[in-house]
Amino acid sequence: MNYKVHDTAIVDEGAQIGEGSRVWHWVHICSGAQIGRNCSFGQNVFVGNKVTIGDNCKVQNNVSVYDNVHLEEGVFCGPSMVFTNVYNPRSLIERKDEYVDTIVRKGASLGANCTIVCGATVGEFAFIGAGAVINKDVLAYALMVGVPAKQIGWMSEYGEQLDLPLNGDAETTCPHTGARYTLRDGRVQKEG
């Protein structure tokens, strides 16, 4: 085993966990989970069977990553944030055959206590504010806040708010790294 597991954690036989990952107190990782290298799972995290998690992801305390949720490389899941996998759950109706995929693209950050409603795709390096509710797709680099979430700006890959309007054509640089970003046709792209 080339990853660390706390004595209180449960990792079901068959789970694939990459080198250098850390599984902390009271975590449960199901047998079908596929997890990359150098990931961290905080206290009381649950990871389902039909879940893929890329390299260098951080899943903070009290997060359940349910079946049909897919995290690409470098995703940050803040404390107590929520994923769903059924649109219309009922205790009296079995809906395991109705799970809907949720995809979180490379480098995205999901703030504490936010909710990602199933079926949404969160774009690369998007930033979801604490407590926001995402019920539709999110553009790459978008800064989203509120219930339901609305876009209020753009974020750099470093995690700094970019000085760009929501629409139009513009360009700016990240105040921390100096990387150049352009806004064209309602989408932001990092140059170079």
N, C-alpha and C positions, 0 to 999 in steps of 0.2 A: 504494500500500500504506500503510494508516494504522495499522500495528502493527509491532513490532520483531522481527526474526528474526536470530539469531546466524549467522555465516558457516558454522558447522559443522552447523547444523540443516537438515533436509529437510522442506519443506512441499510435498506433492504438489499438482499443478494440480487445481483444483476444490474444494479445502478452503475452507470459509468461516470466516474468523476476524475477530472484531469489533474495532472501533477501540480503540486503546490497549493491546491485549494484547501480552505479551512472551514470545517463544519463545527459550529459552536454549540452551546448548551441547548438541550431539548429540541433539536432539529430533527425532522423526519424526512428522509429522502426515499421515495418509492423506487421499486425495482426497475421500472422502465425509463427513469430519468436519464438524460444525456447532458452532462455538465462538462464545460471546458476547463482549461488550466487557470490557476491563480484566481479562483473565485472565492468569495467569502460569504458565509451564511450565518447571520446573527441569531441570537436567542429566539427560540420558538418559531422558526421558519418551517413551512411545509412545502415540499416540492413533489408534484404529482407524477404519474407514470408517463403521460404523453406530453412531456415538457422537454424543450431543448434550451440550454443556456450556454452562450458563447464564453470565450476566454475573458478573464479580467472583469467579471461582473461582481457587483456588491449588492447583496440582498440583506437589508437591515432587519432589525428585530420585528417580530410579529407579522411577517408577510407570508401569505399563502400563494404559491405559484401553481395554479390549478391546471388540469389537463387542457391541452390545446393552446397554452401560452408559450410563445417562443421569443426568447431574448437573444439578440445578437451580441457581438463583442462589446465589452465596456459599458454595459447598461448599469445604471444606479437605481435601485429601488429603495426609496426612503422608508423610515420606520412606519409601520402600520398602514402602508398603502395597500390598496385592494385591487385584485383582478377578479373578473367574473368570467364564466364560460357558458352561461345559458341566458338568453334574453328574458324569458318569462318563467322563472322557476316556481314550482309548486311542490310542497312536500308530498301531496297525494298523487302526483303525476310523475312517472319515470321519464326523464328527458336526457339520459346519458347518450343517446344517439343523436342529440341535437346540439352538442357542443359546437361552439363557434370559435374559429382561430383568432387569436390576438397576437400581433407582431410588434415588437419594440425593436427598432433599428439601432444600429451601431452608435454608441456614445450617448444615447438619450438619458436624461435624468428625470425620474418620477418622484416628486416631492412627497414629504411625509403626509400621510392620511389622504392622498389623492385616490381617486377611483378611476380605473380604466374599464369602461364597459366593453364587453366582448364584441369582437368583430372589428375593432379599431386597429389601425396601423399608426404607430407613433414614429415619425420620421427621424432620420439620423440627426443626432446632436440636438434634438428638440429638448425643451426644458418645461416640465409641467410643474407649476407652483403647488405649494402645500395646500391640501384640501380641495384642489380642483377636481371637477368631474369631466372626464373625457368621454364623449358619446359619439364621436366621429373621427375620421382620419386627421392626423396632425402633420403639417408640412415639416420638412427638414429645417432645423435651426429655429423653429417657431417657439416663442415664449407664450405659454398658455396659463391663464388664471381664471378662477371663478367657477360658479355653478349655474348653468352649464358653462364649461370653459370657453373663453373667448381669447383670441390672439391679441396681445398688447405690444408685441415687439419681436425682436430677433436676438438670438444668442450666438456667441462664438463657440468654437470647439473647446476653448479654454474655460468657458462658463462666464463670460463677461457679456453684458447687454451691449448690442451693437447700435450705433447711431444711424439707424436706417428707418425710413417710413414703412408703413405696412404695405403700401402699394407704390407703383411707379417704377422708375429706373433710378438707381443710385448705387454708390459704392462707398465703402468705409474700411477702416482697419480696426482690428481688435486692439483695445487700449493696453492690453498686457503683452501680447506676442508680436504685434505689428502685422499679423497675417491679414491679407486683403480679402474682402467679401463684396460680392456684387448682388444687387437685387434687380432681376429682370423678369417681366411677366408674372409677378406675384410670387417668385421663388428666389431664395437666397442660395448662393453657391460660393464656396471657398475657392479662391484662385491659386493656382500653382501647386 
